[in-house]
């Protein structure tokens, strides 16, 4: 769990740099990092900025118009 929080913090730090990236590409990169950290049972969703709600945002893409959200599956 500690690895997840570290990974999410690092991902958030690079959000601005990745804002111009293609959403599918960034989502794949985040998934690779989560898998490498041993995180299991999660979903990453690409949503419009106004649809992120209270979800954990782990990335921003398409020039900042969309967010990538992380949800842990039970």
Secondary structure by P-SEA (a helix, b strand, c coil): caaaaaaaaaaaaaccccccccaaaaaaaaaaaaaaaccccbbbbbbccccccccccccccccccbbbbbbbcc
